[in-house]
């Protein structure tokens, strides 16, 4: 019994694949290529969007020079102790995801 169900499922999968590849288009049955054409008409200046892929941060950016651990900032008082935070010295992590730039 299971082999009949398997054969039926394979037959149905083959029919759906043929439908996707427009095998039944000459008889008027095929996938709907333009599903929502009214949304294309509602777009406001779609040519204004330009997508740029940002290069990886390691390829273009160099780390800024780290300050000397013993050096005091120019406006610091010599009598006050200075606590340096490592988070303040490190640059913010750069994202390599593509970003939309409006023109």
C-alpha positions as CSV (number, residue, x, y, z in Angstrom):
1,X,0.0,0.0,0.0
2,X,2.9,2.3,0.8
3,X,4.4,1.9,-2.6
4,X,1.2,3.2,-4.2
5,X,1.2,6.3,-2.1
6,X,4.9,6.9,-2.9
7,X,4.1,6.4,-6.7
8,X,1.2,8.9,-6.4
9,X,3.4,11.5,-4.6
10,X,6.1,11.1,-7.2
11,X,3.6,11.5,-10.0
12,X,2.1,14.6,-8.4
13,X,5.6,16.1,-7.9
14,X,6.4,15.5,-11.5
15,X,3.2,17.2,-12.6
16,X,3.9,20.3,-10.4
17,X,7.5,20.4,-11.8
18,X,6.1,20.3,-15.3
19,X,3.6,23.1,-14.4
20,X,6.4,25.2,-13.0
21,X,8.4,24.8,-16.2
22,X,5.4,25.9,-18.3
23,X,4.8,22.5,-19.9
24,X,1.0,23.2,-19.7
25,X,1.3,26.9,-20.9
26,X,0.0,26.1,-24.4
27,X,-3.3,25.0,-22.9
28,X,-3.5,28.1,-20.7
29,X,-2.2,26.5,-17.5
30,X,1.0,27.7,-16.0
31,X,2.5,29.6,-13.1
32,X,1.5,33.1,-12.5
33,X,4.6,35.1,-13.4
34,X,3.3,38.5,-12.5
35,X,1.6,37.9,-9.2
36,X,1.0,41.5,-8.0
37,X,1.6,44.0,-10.9
38,X,-0.4,46.7,-9.0
39,X,2.5,46.9,-6.5
40,X,4.9,47.7,-9.2
41,X,2.6,50.6,-10.2
42,X,2.6,51.9,-6.6
43,X,6.3,52.3,-6.3
44,X,7.6,55.8,-5.9
45,X,10.9,56.5,-7.7
46,X,12.3,52.9,-7.6
47,X,15.3,54.1,-9.6
48,X,16.4,56.3,-6.7
49,X,17.5,53.2,-4.7
50,X,21.0,52.1,-5.3
51,X,22.4,49.0,-3.5
52,X,26.1,48.9,-2.8
53,X,27.9,46.0,-1.3
54,X,30.3,47.2,1.4
55,X,33.7,45.6,1.3
56,X,34.8,43.7,4.4
57,X,36.1,45.9,7.2
58,X,39.5,44.1,7.3
59,X,40.2,44.9,3.6
60,X,39.7,48.6,3.7
61,X,40.0,49.9,7.3
62,X,43.0,49.9,9.4
63,X,43.0,50.1,13.2
64,X,43.8,53.5,14.6
65,X,47.0,53.8,16.5
66,X,46.5,52.9,20.1
67,X,47.6,55.5,22.6
68,X,50.6,54.8,24.9
69,X,49.4,53.2,28.1
70,X,51.7,55.5,30.2
71,X,50.8,58.7,28.4
72,X,48.3,61.0,29.9
73,X,45.6,62.8,27.9
74,X,46.5,66.5,27.2
75,X,43.8,67.9,29.5
76,X,44.3,65.4,32.3
77,X,45.5,66.5,35.7
78,X,48.8,64.8,36.6
79,X,47.7,64.3,40.2
80,X,44.5,62.4,39.4
81,X,44.7,58.7,38.5
82,X,43.6,57.8,35.0
83,X,41.6,54.6,34.4
84,X,41.7,53.7,30.7
85,X,38.9,51.6,29.4
86,X,39.8,49.1,26.6
87,X,36.3,49.7,25.1
88,X,37.0,53.3,24.5
89,X,40.2,52.5,22.5
90,X,38.7,49.9,20.2
91,X,36.8,50.9,17.1
92,X,33.2,49.9,16.7
93,X,32.7,46.7,14.7
94,X,31.8,47.3,11.1
95,X,29.0,45.3,9.4
96,X,29.6,43.8,6.0
97,X,25.9,43.6,5.1
98,X,24.8,45.5,2.0
99,X,23.1,48.8,2.8
100,X,20.6,50.8,0.7
101,X,21.8,54.3,-0.2
102,X,19.1,56.7,-1.4
103,X,20.1,58.9,-4.2
